[in-house]
Amino acid sequence: MKAGSAIPLWILALLAVLCLAVLAWTTFGFVVPFKHETGQAVLDTYFAGYEESAVFHMQKVLDGNETAARLLSAMYFGPELIFPALLTALLFLVFFWLGPVSSWFGRPLHPLLAKAIYLLPFIYGISDYGENVSSLIAFGNGASAGLATYLLPWMTRLKFASLAICFIVAARLAIARWLSQGRD
């Protein structure tokens, strides 16, 4: 049995299409209207990260604009409930499809490291949901808003860092698989 042969390619394609559809829903249904309403980007889109001062600024923007606050809340209770799970599943299945993990790097891996690689998509998913929860708390009026304000920039950085690592590992796996097919 070849690596990943148990997963049909159409499942990966379906998950990719669903991810793109939910991403489009998020972008055109919430991110673009939010920017139009406030002139500010949603903090979730800051790929390079941001500091606590950006969270304080966004709190002021949301306090003064009820429509923007409702848009952001609807985004977190709409597509942002679905997207992290879909992308986590897609990344995990891509890793599994490109596997086995012991042959990814052309030399044997320690079994613990091999299993840790499969955890990368879940680190992304957990950090994305953590970012969403931190946003809801930070932009609310609860007692934990201060802690969430501190955690939110770190959750965003962790989300994008883990996502970038997943893409790099997946690209390396795809190249290694392509090169190994040439030797067969």
Buried (B, 14 or more C-beta within 10 A) or exposed (E): EEBBEEBEEEEBEEBBEBBEBBBEBBBEBBBEBBBEBBEBBBBBEBEEBBEBEBBEBBBEBBEEBEEBBEBBBBBBEBBBEBBBEBBBBBBBBBBBBBBEBBBBBEEEBEEEEBEEBBEBBEBBBBBBBBBBBBBBBBBBEEEEBEEBBEBBBBBBBBBBBBBEBBEEBBEEBEEBBEEEEEEE
